[in-house]
Amino acid sequence: YQFSLDWFIAMFNLSIQKAEAKESKDERFAELFRSFIQLLFIMVCRGLFEKDKLLYAVMLCFKCQEMEKELKLNEVMALLTGLPGLAKEEKPANSDWLTVVSWNRINALQGLGDVFDGFIGEFSTQIAGWQAVFDCDDPMEAEWPNNFKMKCSPLQQALMMYALRADSTVKALMGVVDNKLGRFFLEPPPLKLEICYEDSSPVVPLIYILASGSDPMADIQKLAESLDMLAKINPISLGQGQGPKAIAGIKDGGKAGKWVLLQNCHLAPSFMATLENLVEKLDPDGMNPDFRLWLTACPSPAFPISILQLGVKMTIEPPKGLKMALTRAYLGIEEEWFESCSKPYEFKKMLFGLFFFHGLILERRGFGPVGWNVMYGFSEPDREISRQQLRNFLDEFEGVPWEALNYMVAQANYGGRVTDNQDVRCIITILQDYYTAKILDPEYKFSQSGIYFSPDIPKDGVANLQFYRDFIASLPISTTPEVFWLHNNASLTALINEGGYIAKTCGQMMSSFGAAASADDEEEGAKQKTPEEQYNEISAEIAGKLPEVADQGAVLRTYPVRYDQCLNTVLHMELGKFCRLLKKLKSTCIDLGKAVKGLVVFSPELEAVANGCLSNQIPGPWMGVSYPSLKPLLSYIEDFLERWKFIITWVKNDIPFMFWFSAYFFQQAFLTGVLQNYARKDKIAIDRIIWNFQVLKLNFVPDGHPERGAYSNGLFM
């Protein structure tokens, strides 16, 4: 994602030209703002991958709010850093449904003030009402206790959802964007290659950023055919020895007015410097105006930044969401072809079912193994051949050949990619919901909600493409699991991960924010903490919680290496790693405070720790000596203290009756130690021993060691 200042200025000037004339100055300013923001959003989005489009809309929304003095920076940073902090009050009674993480976040909300003043007490008195919100399928649409939702701004609603139901954070962020910028910014317009071509020139290349398994060749050929350039395409697949051919192709194409297509630029990093020089030397006066340079590449650090900033960037990957998949499908067909079938009613009803099926099997990939056991690369060519077959079969057969169509689509066109036996059964069964005689019934629905169905049309099949596009525009932006006939919990992990990704990435890019908000705070007399004050305070708090390093020599004397007790060796190994991590945590936190005061040099290591404190993420220097962890910073510290407590309790009270399996750096050492104890006690070769497990009750509390093996908790499968 590279955009130059020159490109930004060009977009600004273009938006002024496109803006409508207005009578008053205020209306003109509003129109200029609308025109520029929409044009910028469209131009940037065509070069973004699907996963980043909502992120960009959120960033754009926050920036607009900041410039208009509407942004509350403390609330934004609380959301983007994951509402850091620990609970200061005990969980209320009858709140077993509320996790410790959620309760910590609810406590953090109260520190934000405004509508959250005294929120813990209000929450505790309305615990049953909030449980109803927690349990409902769509908490954003449910009634909140004491009409609390109406008191909150869209951003405060997003904070509440992040604390209570993290899977609804994405929908809440959509509400923030919709409230400020409008629905347009939640539905990026589909890529139109014709418009991208118009924005290019002989010296401005067109760049396709590829996702895995994507190929834009069919789209380029389709455009070339409409412009009578099909015979003038010169495709060159870059690789070893293809450099001279590419250079000759560009020179010849510039004179003859050809389209030169350099494919897979990421596979020829050594040629990229040469390509950069060629593009810089392109002279519009000495070139045929029909010449175009097309480049395709996967994201690669070797691709020249200057070309990225100069060129027209486009991404090619499956759209996100059923609505966008249907929109792209219907934008990709012509009215003449759409009206060419001899059985128009059956054709149009079934065509919608086919496009819906295509979008649905793509979206199932977002559910992980619940959707597909293997992540298949279903593509638009699969859809295109299937729609052509549908028309041909309906034209050539007297009735509707349901079995033949089901076989060709589910087992040949799409099924050719499916390798897992269970997935084969799944895709065959899914298609039977859309390639079925029931789809011709106006009352037939695709899901229990009744929102999705093949639109009802007259029996003579009179319905144009615009009718279907308008119907698709009325569908919801977000796709719920019920469309896939899955439980609502199926999307929990995907939605939580998406919300976490947006918050984390947005937080990393917030360095340019805060100037306008800080100025606003100064006007009101409130003093905003500087970043130095913030990370100094956080590092001091962490350093104050950390215990003293254990005396490893004393532990070795107390628990010497013994033939009959191999777990002593495990203790020494683990304690050594924990002590090394503890020293790193303590030294960097203390030195960070000294660096703020100017007592020590602000090294790259301390800078990483400072950034981690601000973003609530584990710093890289810590992870270099730590066990793997995905927790945010403050939760990581609490987790470390719990693990340290387990190890120190072992040191003080001898070998524990119950081992916390998750606490170790290296779990395999513990397992090997238990095996060796068993093998040495009974004089059996260790390679002849296998594991056997006995699952115990959750509330089981041992009062001694087992005769063989060990009691363990914290083992996740």
C-alpha positions in Angstrom: 0.0 0.0 0.0 2.0 3.0 -1.3 0.5 6.3 -2.2 2.5 9.4 -3.1 1.8 13.0 -2.2 1.6 13.9 -5.9 -1.1 11.3 -6.3 -3.0 12.6 -3.3 -2.9 16.2 -4.6 -4.1 15.0 -8.0 -7.1 13.3 -6.3 -7.8 16.5 -4.4 -7.8 18.5 -7.6 -10.0 15.9 -9.4 -12.5 16.0 -6.5 -12.9 19.7 -6.9 -13.7 19.3 -10.6 -16.3 16.6 -9.8 -17.9 18.5 -6.9 -21.4 20.0 -7.7 -21.7 23.8 -7.7 -23.6 25.2 -4.6 -25.1 28.6 -3.9 -23.7 29.3 -0.4 -20.1 29.0 0.8 -21.0 26.5 3.6 -22.9 24.2 1.2 -19.9 24.4 -1.2 -17.4 23.4 1.5 -19.7 20.5 2.5 -19.9 19.3 -1.1 -16.1 19.6 -1.6 -15.6 17.5 1.6 -18.1 14.9 0.4 -16.6 14.7 -3.1 -13.0 14.4 -1.9 -13.7 11.8 0.8 -15.7 9.6 -1.5 -13.2 9.9 -4.3 -10.3 9.1 -2.0 -12.2 6.1 -0.5 -13.0 4.7 -4.0 -9.4 5.2 -5.3 -7.7 3.7 -2.3 -10.1 0.8 -1.9 -9.5 -0.6 -5.4 -5.9 -1.2 -4.3 -6.8 -2.7 -0.9 -7.4 -6.3 0.0 -10.9 -7.1 1.4 -9.6 -7.6 5.0 -8.4 -4.0 5.1 -11.3 -2.1 3.6 -13.3 -1.8 6.8 -10.0 -0.9 8.6 -9.5 2.0 6.1 -13.1 3.2 6.5 -12.7 3.2 10.3 -9.4 5.2 10.1 -11.0 7.7 7.7 -13.9 8.1 10.1 -11.7 8.7 13.1 -9.6 11.2 11.1 -12.7 13.1 10.0 -14.0 13.1 13.6 -10.7 14.4 14.9 -10.6 17.3 12.4 -14.1 18.3 13.4 -13.2 18.2 17.1 -15.7 15.3 17.7 -13.1 12.6 18.5 -12.5 11.6 22.1 -9.0 10.3 21.9 -9.1 8.5 25.3 -12.1 6.4 24.1 -10.5 5.7 20.8 -7.2 4.6 22.3 -9.1 2.5 25.0 -10.8 0.6 22.2 -7.7 0.2 20.0 -5.6 -1.0 22.9 -8.2 -3.5 24.1 -9.5 -1.7 27.2 -6.3 -2.5 29.3 -6.5 -2.7 33.1 -7.5 -5.0 35.9 -10.7 -5.2 37.9 -10.7 -3.1 41.0 -14.0 -4.5 42.3 -15.2 -8.1 42.8 -17.6 -9.6 40.2 -21.2 -9.2 41.2 -23.3 -12.2 42.4 -25.0 -14.4 39.7 -22.4 -13.4 37.1 -20.9 -16.9 36.3 -21.7 -16.1 32.6 -19.3 -13.1 32.7 -15.7 -14.0 32.0 -12.8 -12.5 34.0 -11.6 -10.7 30.8 -15.0 -9.1 30.3 -15.2 -8.0 33.9 -11.7 -6.4 33.6 -12.8 -4.5 30.5 -16.0 -3.3 32.2 -14.0 -2.0 35.0 -11.8 -0.2 32.5 -14.8 1.5 31.0 -15.6 3.3 34.2 -12.2 5.0 34.0 -13.2 6.7 30.7 -15.8 8.9 32.5 -18.7 10.5 30.6 -21.6 8.0 30.3 -19.5 5.4 32.0 -19.2 7.3 35.3 -20.3 4.9 38.1 -21.0 2.2 35.4 -19.8 -0.7 37.6 -22.5 -0.1 40.2 -25.1 0.4 37.5 -24.0 -2.8 35.7 -24.0 -4.8 39.0 -27.6 -3.8 39.8 -28.8 -4.7 36.3 -26.9 -8.0 36.0 -29.9 -9.9 34.7 -30.6 -7.4 32.0 -27.0 -7.4 30.8 -27.0 -11.2 30.8 -30.0 -11.0 28.4 -27.9 -8.7 26.1 -25.0 -11.1 26.4 -27.1 -14.2 25.5 -29.0 -12.7 22.5 -28.0 -13.3 18.9 -27.6 -9.6 18.0 -26.7 -7.5 21.1 -26.5 -4.3 19.0 -30.2 -4.6 18.2 -31.3 -5.7 21.7 -32.6 -3.4 24.4 -30.0 -2.5 26.9 -30.8 -2.0 30.6 -31.8 1.5 31.7 -32.0 2.5 28.0 -28.2 2.7 28.2 -27.7 2.3 24.4 -29.5 5.6 23.8 -27.1 7.4 26.1 -24.0 6.2 24.3 -22.4 7.6 21.2 -21.7 5.0 18.4 -18.0 4.8 19.6 -19.2 4.2 23.2 -21.5 1.5 22.0 -18.5 -0.1 20.3 -16.6 0.1 23.6 -19.5 -1.6 25.4 -19.6 -4.4 22.8 -15.9 -4.9 23.0 -16.1 -5.4 26.7 -19.3 -7.5 26.8 -19.4 -9.3 23.4 -16.2 -9.0 21.5 -17.7 -10.7 18.5 -20.0 -7.7 18.0 -17.2 -5.2 17.8 -17.0 -5.3 14.0 -20.7 -4.5 13.7 -20.4 -1.7 16.2 -17.5 -0.2 14.3 -19.6 -0.3 11.2 -22.2 1.7 13.1 -19.5 4.3 13.9 -18.6 4.6 10.2 -22.3 4.7 9.1 -23.2 7.4 11.6 -20.3 9.7 10.6 -19.7 9.0 6.9 -22.7 7.1 5.7 -23.4 3.6 4.4 -21.4 4.2 1.2 -18.2 3.7 3.1 -19.3 0.3 4.3 -19.9 -1.0 0.7 -16.9 -0.2 -1.5 -17.9 -0.1 -5.1 -16.8 -3.2 -7.1 -13.7 -2.8 -9.2 -14.5 -1.6 -12.7 -11.5 -2.3 -15.0 -12.8 0.2 -17.6 -12.5 3.1 -15.1 -9.1 2.0 -14.0 -8.0 1.9 -17.7 -9.3 5.5 -18.2 -7.2 6.6 -15.2 -4.0 5.1 -16.8 -1.8 6.4 -19.6 1.2 5.1 -21.6 3.4 6.3 -18.8 1.1 5.2 -15.9 1.2 1.4 -15.5 -1.7 -0.7 -14.3 -0.7 -2.9 -11.4 -2.7 -6.0 -10.3 -1.9 -7.0 -6.7 -2.6 -10.7 -6.6 -4.1 -12.9 -3.9 -3.3 -16.6 -3.9 -4.9 -18.5 -6.8 -6.1 -15.3 -8.6 -5.6 -14.6 -12.3 -6.7 -11.3 -13.9 -6.0 -12.5 -17.5 -9.7 -13.2 -18.3 -10.7 -9.6 -17.1 -7.9 -8.0 -19.2 -8.9 -10.0 -22.3 -12.5 -9.0 -21.8 -11.5 -5.3 -21.6 -9.2 -5.7 -24.6 -12.0 -7.3 -26.7 -14.3 -4.3 -25.9 -11.5 -1.9 -27.0 -10.5 -3.9 -30.1 -7.0 -4.6 -28.5 -7.3 -8.4 -28.1 -4.8 -9.1 -30.9 -2.3 -6.5 -29.4 -1.8 -8.1 -26.0 1.8 -9.3 -25.4 1.8 -11.4 -22.2 5.3 -12.2 -20.7 5.6 -14.4 -17.7 8.6 -13.2 -15.7 11.2 -15.6 -14.4 14.7 -16.7 -15.1 16.0 -15.4 -18.4 12.8 -13.4 -19.3 14.3 -9.9 -18.6 15.6 -9.2 -22.1 12.3 -10.4 -23.6 10.4 -8.0 -21.3 12.6 -5.1 -22.2 12.2 -5.7 -25.9 8.4 -6.1 -25.4 8.1 -2.8 -23.6 10.1 -1.0 -26.3 8.2 -2.6 -29.2 4.8 -2.1 -27.4 5.5 1.6 -26.9 6.1 2.1 -30.6 3.4 -0.2 -31.9 0.7 0.6 -29.4 0.5 -2.8 -27.8 -0.6 -3.9 -24.3 2.5 -5.4 -22.6 1.5 -7.7 -19.7 4.4 -8.6 -17.3 3.1 -11.4 -15.1 4.3 -12.5 -11.7 6.8 -9.7 -11.1 7.4 -11.0 -7.6 9.2 -14.0 -9.2 11.9 -11.8 -10.8 13.3 -9.6 -8.0 16.6 -9.1 -9.9 14.7 -7.5 -12.8 12.8 -5.0 -10.7 15.5 -2.3 -10.7 15.6 -2.5 -14.5 11.8 -2.3 -14.7 11.9 0.8 -12.4 14.3 2.5 -14.8 12.2 1.6 -17.8 9.1 3.0 -16.2 10.9 6.2 -15.2 12.1 6.8 -18.8 8.7 6.3 -20.4 8.1 9.5 -22.5 4.5 10.2 -23.4 5.5 12.3 -26.4 7.4 9.5 -28.1 4.9 6.7 -27.4 1.8 5.4 -29.1 -1.2 6.5 -27.0 -2.7 3.0 -27.1 0.3 1.5 -25.3 -0.3 0.2 -21.8 2.0 -1.5 -19.3 0.2 -4.1 -17.2 2.0 -5.6 -14.2 0.8 -8.4 -11.9 2.5 -9.3 -8.6 1.9 -10.8 -5.2 2.9 -8.5 -2.3 6.7 -8.4 -2.3 9.3 -6.1 -0.8 11.3 -6.3 -4.0 8.6 -4.5 -6.1 9.7 -0.9 -6.7 7.9 1.6 -4.5 8.1 4.3 -7.2 6.0 2.2 -9.6 3.5 1.5 -6.8 3.1 5.2 -6.1 2.9 6.1 -9.8 0.6 3.3 -11.1 -3.1 2.5 -10.9 -3.3 -0.3 -8.3 -6.0 -3.0 -8.2 -6.5 -6.0 -6.1 -8.0 -9.2 -7.3 -9.4 -11.6 -4.8 -12.9 -13.0 -3.9 -15.2 -10.3 -2.4 -16.0 -10.3 1.2 -19.6 -11.1 2.1 -22.5 -12.6 0.2 -23.8 -9.2 -0.8 -20.5 -8.2 -2.4 -20.2 -11.6 -4.1 -23.6 -11.3 -5.7 -23.0 -7.7 -6.7 -19.7 -8.6 -8.5 -21.4 -11.6 -10.2 -24.2 -9.5 -11.7 -21.9 -6.7 -12.7 -19.8 -9.2 -14.7 -22.6 -10.2 -17.1 -24.1 -8.3 -20.1 -27.8 -7.7 -20.5 -27.8 -9.3 -24.0 -26.4 -12.6 -22.6 -28.8 -12.4 -19.6 -31.8 -12.3 -21.9 -30.6 -14.9 -24.4 -31.9 -18.1 -22.8 -34.9 -20.0 -24.2 -36.3 -20.6 -20.7 -35.9 -17.2 -19.1 -37.9 -17.9 -15.9 -36.0 -21.0 -15.0 -32.7 -19.5 -16.1 -32.9 -16.3 -14.1 -34.2 -18.1 -10.9 -31.5 -20.7 -11.1 -28.8 -18.2 -12.1 -29.4 -16.3 -8.8 -29.2 -19.6 -7.0 -25.8 -20.4 -8.7 -24.4 -17.0 -7.8 -25.6 -17.3 -4.2 -24.0 -20.8 -4.0 -20.7 -19.3 -5.3 -20.7 -16.6 -2.6 -21.8 -19.0 0.1 -19.1 -21.5 -0.4 -16.5 -18.7 -0.5 -17.8 -17.3 2.8 -17.8 -20.7 4.5 -14.0 -20.5 4.4 -14.2 -17.9 7.1 -15.5 -20.4 9.6 -12.3 -22.5 9.5 -12.8 -26.3 9.8 -16.5 -25.8 10.5 -16.9 -24.5 7.0 -14.4 -26.6 5.1 -11.8 -29.1 6.3 -9.4 -27.7 3.6 -9.2 -24.1 2.5 -10.2 -24.4 -1.2 -9.4 -21.7 -3.8 -12.8 -21.5 -5.5 -12.5 -18.8 -8.2 -14.5 -16.7 -10.6 -13.7 -19.0 -13.6 -15.5 -21.8 -11.7 -18.6 -19.5 -11.6 -18.2 -18.4 -15.2 -18.1 -21.9 -16.7 -21.1 -22.9 -14.5 -23.3 -20.1 -15.7 -22.4 -20.8 -19.3 -23.3 -24.5 -18.7 -26.6 -23.5 -17.1 -27.7 -21.6 -20.2 -26.5 -24.2 -22.6 -28.2 -27.1 -20.7 -31.5 -25.2 -20.5 -31.4 -24.4 -24.2 -30.5 -27.9 -25.3 -32.7 -30.0 -23.0 -36.5 -30.1 -23.2 -36.9 -29.8 -19.4 -34.5 -28.8 -16.6 -31.8 -31.5 -16.3 -31.4 -31.1 -12.5 -29.2 -34.1 -12.0 -26.8 -33.2 -14.8 -26.5 -29.6 -13.6 -25.9 -30.7 -10.0 -23.2 -33.1 -11.1 -21.4 -30.7 -13.4 -21.3 -27.9 -10.8 -20.8 -29.7 -7.5 -18.5 -32.5 -8.7 -16.8 -31.2 -11.8 -16.5 -27.4 -11.9 -16.2 -26.7 -8.2 -15.8 -30.2 -7.0 -12.7 -30.8 -9.0 -10.9 -28.7 -6.4 -12.4 -30.5 -3.4 -10.1 -33.3 -2.0 -11.6 -34.1 1.4 -14.3 -36.8 1.3 -16.5 -35.0 3.9 -16.2 -31.7 1.9 -17.3 -33.6 -1.2 -20.5 -34.6 0.6 -20.9 -31.1 1.9 -20.6 -29.3 -1.4 -23.0 -31.7 -3.1 -25.6 -31.3 -0.4 -25.2 -27.5 -0.3 -25.8 -27.2 -4.1 -29.0 -29.2 -3.8 -30.6 -26.3 -1.9 -30.1 -24.0 -5.0 -30.2 -26.3 -8.0 -33.6 -27.7 -7.0 -37.1 -27.5 -8.5 -38.2 -25.7 -5.3 -36.3 -22.6 -6.3 -39.0 -22.0 -9.0 -41.5 -21.6 -6.2 -41.9 -17.9 -5.2 -42.2 -18.9 -1.5 -38.9 -20.9 -1.4 -36.4 -19.3 1.0 -32.6 -19.9 1.3 -32.6 -19.6 5.1 -34.8 -19.5 8.1 -34.8 -15.8 8.4 -36.5 -15.5 5.0 -34.1 -12.6 4.0 -32.4 -14.5 1.2 -34.3 -16.0 -1.7 -34.3 -15.9 -5.5 -36.4 -12.8 -6.3 -39.9 -13.4 -7.6 -40.3 -12.5 -11.3 -43.2 -13.0 -13.8 -43.5 -16.5 -15.3 -42.5 -15.1 -18.7 -39.1 -14.2 -17.2 -39.4 -10.4 -17.8 -36.8 -9.0 -15.3 -33.7 -7.1 -16.3 -30.3 -7.0 -14.7 -31.0 -3.8 -12.9 -34.0 -5.5 -11.1 -31.6 -8.0 -9.6 -28.9 -5.4 -8.8 -31.5 -3.4 -6.9 -32.7 -6.5 -5.0 -29.0 -7.3 -4.0 -28.5 -3.7 -2.8 -31.4 -4.2 -0.3 -29.6 -7.2 1.3 -27.8 -6.8 4.7 -24.1 -5.9 4.6 -23.1 -8.5 7.2 -23.8 -12.2 6.7 -25.0 -14.1 9.7 -24.2 -17.9 10.2 -27.9 -18.8 9.8 -27.5 -18.3 6.1 -25.1 -21.2 6.1 -27.4 -23.2 8.4 -24.8 -23.0 11.1 -25.2 -22.0 14.8 -24.5 -18.4 15.7 -21.5 -19.4 17.7 -19.8 -20.6 14.5 -18.7 -17.1 13.6 -17.4 -16.2 17.1 -13.8 -16.9 16.5 -13.7 -15.2 13.0 -15.5 -12.1 14.2 -13.4 -11.7 17.4 -10.2 -12.1 15.3 -11.4 -9.6 12.7 -12.3 -7.0 15.4 -8.9 -7.6 17.1 -7.1 -7.2 13.8 -8.8 -3.9 13.0 -8.2 -2.6 16.6 -4.5 -3.7 16.6 -3.7 -2.4 13.1 -5.5 0.8 13.6 -3.7 1.4 16.9 -0.3 0.9 15.1 -1.2 3.6 12.6 -2.5 6.2 15.0 0.7 8.1 15.3 -0.6 11.0 13.2 -3.7 11.3 15.4 -4.2 13.5 18.4 -3.1 16.9 17.3 -6.6 18.3 16.8 -7.9 16.4 19.8 -5.2 17.8 22.0 -5.8 21.3 20.9 -9.5 20.8 21.7 -8.6 19.5 25.2 -6.4 22.6 25.9 -9.3 24.9 25.0 -11.4 23.2 27.6 -8.7 23.3 30.2 -8.2 19.6 30.4 -4.6 18.4 30.2 -4.0 15.3 28.1 -1.1 13.0 29.2 1.8 12.9 26.9 3.0 9.5 25.5 6.1 9.8 27.7 4.0 10.2 30.8 1.7 7.3 29.8 4.4 4.7 29.2 6.4 5.9 32.1 3.4 5.4 34.3 2.6 1.9 32.8 6.2 0.7 33.1 6.4 1.9 36.7 3.2 0.0 37.5 4.5 -3.2 35.9 7.9 -2.9 37.7 6.1 -2.5 41.0 4.3 -5.8 40.5 7.3 -7.9 39.6 8.8 -10.0 42.3 12.5 -10.5 43.2 14.5 -13.0 41.1 14.9 -16.4 42.8 18.2 -17.8 44.0 18.8 -20.6 41.5 21.9 -21.9 43.5 19.8 -22.4 46.6 17.1 -24.1 44.6 19.7 -26.5 43.1 21.0 -27.4 46.5 17.4 -28.0 47.8 16.4 -30.0 44.7 19.6 -31.7 43.4 19.6 -33.7 40.3 18.5 -37.2 41.3 18.2 -40.5 39.3 14.8 -41.3 40.9 13.3 -37.8 40.6 13.6 -36.3 37.1 11.2 -33.5 37.8 13.9 -31.7 39.8 15.7 -31.2 36.4 12.5 -29.9 34.9 12.3 -27.4 37.8 15.8 -26.1 37.2 15.3 -25.7 33.5 12.0 -23.8 33.9 13.2 -21.7 36.8 16.2 -20.6 34.7 14.0 -19.5 31.9 11.6 -17.7 34.2 14.4 -15.9 35.9 15.8 -14.7 32.6 12.4 -13.4 31.5 11.9 -11.7 34.9 15.2 -10.0 34.7 14.4 -8.7 31.2 10.9 -7.4 32.3 12.3 -5.7 35.4 15.4 -4.1 33.8 13.6 -2.7 30.7 10.7 -1.3 32.8 13.2 0.4 35.3 15.4 1.6 32.5 12.5 3.0 30.6 11.7 5.2 33.6 15.3 6.3 33.7 15.3 7.1 29.9 12.3 9.4 30.3 14.3 11.3 32.9 17.4 11.4 30.7 19.5 9.2 33.0 20.1 6.4 30.4 20.2 6.3 26.6 16.9 5.6 24.9 17.9 2.4 23.0 15.9 0.6 20.3 15.0 -2.0 23.0 13.5 0.6 25.3 11.7 2.2 22.4 10.0 -1.1 21.6 9.0 -1.5 25.2 7.6 2.1 25.2 5.5 1.4 22.1 4.3 -1.9 23.6 3.1 0.0 26.7 1.2 2.5 24.6 -0.4 -0.1 22.3 -0.9 -2.7 25.1 1.1 -5.3 23.1 3.9 -7.5 24.2 7.3 -5.8 23.1 9.6 -7.8 20.8 12.5 -7.8 23.3 10.3 -9.5 25.8 9.0 -12.1 23.4 12.6 -13.0 22.5 13.1 -14.6 26.0 9.4 -15.4 26.7 7.0 -18.3 26.3 4.6 -17.9 23.3 1.7 -15.7 24.2 -1.1 -13.8 22.3 -2.3 -11.9 25.3 -2.2 -8.0 25.4 0.5 -6.5 27.6 -1.2 -6.1 30.9 -2.9 -9.5 30.7 0.5 -11.0 29.8 2.0 -9.6 33.0 -0.8 -11.0 35.1 -0.4 -14.4 33.3 3.4 -14.3 34.0 2.8 -13.6 37.7 0.5 -16.6 37.9 3.1 -18.8 36.2 5.8 -17.5 38.5 3.6 -18.2 41.5 3.2 -21.8 40.4 7.0 -22.2 40.0 7.8 -20.5 43.3 5.2 -22.6 45.2 6.9 -25.6 43.8 10.2 -24.3 45.2 8.8 -23.5 48.6 6.5 -26.5 49.1 8.2 -29.4 47.2 6.8 -31.1 44.2 3.1 -30.1 43.7 0.2 -32.7 43.7 -1.3 -31.0 40.7 0.8 -29.7 37.8 -0.3 -26.7 35.8 0.5 -28.0 32.3 0.1 -24.5 30.6 2.6 -22.9 32.9 5.8 -24.3 31.5 8.1 -22.8 28.8 8.8 -26.3 27.5 5.9 -28.8 28.2 7.8 -31.7 26.5 10.4 -31.6 29.3 7.7 -32.1 31.9 6.2 -35.0 29.9 9.6 -36.6 29.5 10.4 -36.2 33.2 7.2 -38.1 34.1 8.0 -40.8 31.7 11.5 -41.2 33.0 10.3 -41.4 36.6 7.9 -44.2 35.6 10.6 -46.0 33.5 13.3 -45.9 36.2 11.0 -46.9 39.0 9.8 -50.1 37.2 13.1 -50.7 35.2 11.3 -50.4 31.8 12.9 -48.9 28.6 11.4 -45.5 28.1 10.7 -46.1 24.4 8.4 -48.9 25.4 6.1 -46.7 27.4 3.0 -44.9 26.0 0.7 -42.3 27.5 -2.6 -43.2 29.0 -5.1 -40.6 30.3 -7.8 -40.6 32.8 -10.2 -37.6 32.7 -11.1 -36.3 36.2 -13.8 -34.0 37.4 -13.2 -30.3 37.1 -13.5 -29.8 40.9 -11.1 -32.7 41.7 -8.5 -31.6 44.3 -5.8 -34.2 45.0 -4.4 -34.8 48.5 -1.3 -36.6 47.4 0.7 -37.8 44.4 -0.7 -40.7 42.3 1.2 -44.0 42.4 2.1 -43.7 38.8 2.2 -40.6 36.5 1.0 -37.2 37.6 -2.1 -35.1 38.0 -2.3 -32.2 35.6 -4.7 -29.4 34.7 -4.6 -26.7 32.0 -4.3 -29.2 29.2 -6.3 -28.0 26.2 -7.1 -30.2 23.3 
